[in-house]
């Protein structure tokens, strides 16, 4: 009987703890533009409800029928739940259509597999067009 109790105790200790999903938010600034090939870059911070945080760099690039430039200050993004902040690093697929001038608001959802990121921001610029491409998040300094 002691043997079975010892085996059960070892199995309980060896079983992985059930990981809980964390919710993370991105605060960012970005600017850029182009004609036919659009490229923007910026930086920000990802903060999660489990006290993890990470400084990040952002690059967005793509092609299509697009002209202009824009600048987003104090943008915010909300990620779908993940197991770890490192899951948020990588390339997200984008598609957008836009037209605007002067002060503008922008909202967009980008995806990376099962992870989605809803972005919103206000800024300035003049843009017109349709573009497809990628939104890439990397850990700052790497």
Residue pairs with C-beta under 8 A, 6 or more apart in sequence:
19 83
21 81
21 82
21 83
22 48
22 49
22 50
22 52
22 81
22 82
22 83
22 84
22 85
23 48
23 49
23 78
23 79
23 81
24 46
24 47
24 48
24 49
24 52
24 78
24 79
24 82
24 85
24 88
25 46
25 47
25 48
25 76
25 77
25 78
25 79
26 44
26 45
26 46
26 56
26 75
26 76
26 77
26 78
26 79
26 117
26 119
26 137
27 44
27 45
27 47
27 74
27 75
27 76
27 77
28 42
28 43
28 44
28 45
28 56
28 58
28 72
28 75
28 76
28 77
28 121
29 42
29 43
29 44
29 72
29 73
29 74
29 75
30 40
30 41
30 42
30 58
30 60
30 71
30 72
30 75
30 121
31 40
31 41
31 42
31 69
31 70
31 71
31 72
31 123
32 38
32 39
32 40
32 41
32 60
32 69
32 70
33 39
33 40
33 68
33 69
33 70
33 125
33 127
34 66
34 67
34 69
35 66
35 67
36 63
36 64
36 65
36 66
36 67
37 61
37 62
37 63
38 60
38 61
38 62
38 63
38 64
38 66
38 129
38 131
38 133
39 59
39 60
39 61
40 58
40 59
40 60
40 61
40 70
41 57
41 58
41 59
41 60
42 57
42 58
42 72
43 55
43 56
43 57
43 58
43 140
44 55
44 56
44 58
44 75
45 53
45 54
45 55
45 56
46 53
46 54
46 56
46 79
46 85
46 88
46 137
47 53
48 85
52 84
52 85
53 85
54 85
54 139
54 140
55 139
55 140
55 141
56 89
56 137
56 138
56 139
56 140
57 137
57 138
57 139
57 140
58 135
58 136
58 137
59 135
59 136
59 138
60 94
60 133
60 134
60 135
60 136
61 133
61 134
61 136
62 94
62 131
62 132
62 133
62 134
63 131
63 132
63 133
64 129
64 130
64 131
64 132
64 133
65 129
65 130
65 131
66 98
66 127
66 128
66 129
66 130
66 131
67 127
67 128
67 129
68 125
68 126
68 127
68 128
68 129
69 125
69 126
69 127
70 104
70 106
70 123
70 124
70 125
70 126
70 127
71 123
71 124
71 125
72 106
72 121
72 122
72 123
73 121
73 122
73 123
74 121
74 122
75 119
75 120
75 121
75 122
75 123
76 119
76 120
76 121
77 117
77 118
77 119
77 120
78 117
78 118
79 88
79 115
79 116
79 117
80 114
80 115
80 116
80 117
82 88
82 115
87 115
88 115
88 117
88 137
89 137
89 138
89 139
90 112
90 136
90 137
91 112
91 134
91 135
91 136
92 110
92 111
92 112
92 115
92 117
92 134
92 135
92 136
92 137
93 110
93 111
93 112
93 134
93 135
94 108
94 110
94 131
94 132
94 133
94 134
94 135
95 131
95 132
96 108
96 130
96 131
97 129
97 130
98 106
98 127
98 128
98 129
99 127
99 128
99 129
100 125
100 126
100 127
100 128
101 125
101 126
101 127
102 124
102 126
103 122
103 123
103 124
104 122
104 123
104 124
104 125
104 127
105 120
105 121
105 122
106 119
106 120
106 121
106 122
106 123
107 118
107 119
107 120
108 118
108 119
109 116
109 117
109 118
109 119
110 116
110 117
110 119
110 135
111 117
117 135
